[in-house]
Amino acid sequence: MTGWFALVLIVAVVIATAAIFAAGRKAGAAAEAAKAREAELKSQKEASDAKDRMLEAGAAAPRDRDALADRLRDGTF
């Protein structure tokens, strides 16, 4: 009777250990995926901000030589 009890206890401990290990791996993978998504989002935001700055600079640029000359005379370039 004691042998069966010990065997059942050992099997239960092995199964519990395997379940905890699997849950830990799954949680670690989820955390790693969240970090990757956060990094990708940050990268996309930086790219979007750079594009916005380029568009703003292009919109503020003088359109022709006369506009450039006026800006240079006014000192607003």
Buried (B, 14 or more C-beta within 10 A) or exposed (E): EEEEEEEEEEEEEEEEEEEEEEEEEEEEEEEEEEEEEEEEEEEEEEEEEEEEEEEEEEEEEEEEEEEEEEEEEEEEE
